Amino acid sequence: MLESMAVLVPWLGWLIPIPFYFLEILVGLVQALVFMLLTAVFTLLICMHDEEGSHAGAHGT
């Protein structure tokens, strides 16, 4: 699609795709942020579960 827009206006062929590239970078940053947050929450849940399990075993003896 970007190439077809560049062919329609040959003298602006280098300028037309630039906004779309910035949008792609923005989408990539948002995906990285969401993945980082999900990983952090999952890791926090795992760490909290391990701490509760080890304390329960120590107090039971």
C-alpha positions in Angstrom: 0.0 0.0 0.0 2.8 2.4 0.8 4.5 1.6 -2.5 1.3 2.3 -4.4 0.9 5.7 -2.7 4.6 6.4 -3.5 4.0 5.5 -7.2 1.0 7.8 -7.4 3.1 10.9 -6.4 6.7 10.2 -7.5 8.2 13.5 -6.3 6.8 12.9 -2.8 7.4 9.1 -2.7 9.9 9.5 0.1 7.6 11.7 2.2 4.3 9.8 2.1 5.4 6.7 4.2 7.0 8.7 7.0 3.8 9.1 9.1 3.0 5.5 8.7 6.5 4.5 9.9 6.0 6.6 13.0 2.6 4.9 13.7 4.3 1.5 13.4 6.9 2.6 15.9 4.2 3.8 18.3 2.3 0.4 17.9 5.6 -1.4 18.7 6.2 0.7 21.8 2.7 0.1 23.1 3.0 -3.6 22.5 6.4 -3.7 24.3 4.8 -1.7 27.3 1.9 -4.1 27.5 4.2 -7.2 27.4 6.4 -5.7 30.0 3.5 -4.9 32.4 2.0 -8.4 31.9 5.4 -10.0 32.6 5.9 -7.9 35.7 2.5 -8.7 37.1 3.0 -12.4 36.4 6.4 -12.4 38.0 5.0 -10.6 41.0 2.2 -13.1 41.4 4.7 -16.0 41.2 6.9 -14.4 43.9 4.0 -13.7 46.2 2.8 -17.3 45.9 6.3 -18.7 46.7 6.6 -16.5 49.8 3.2 -17.5 51.2 3.9 -21.2 50.7 7.3 -21.1 52.4 6.0 -19.2 55.4 3.1 -21.6 55.9 5.5 -24.5 56.0 7.8 -22.8 58.5 5.1 -21.9 60.9 3.5 -25.3 60.8 6.4 -27.1 62.3 
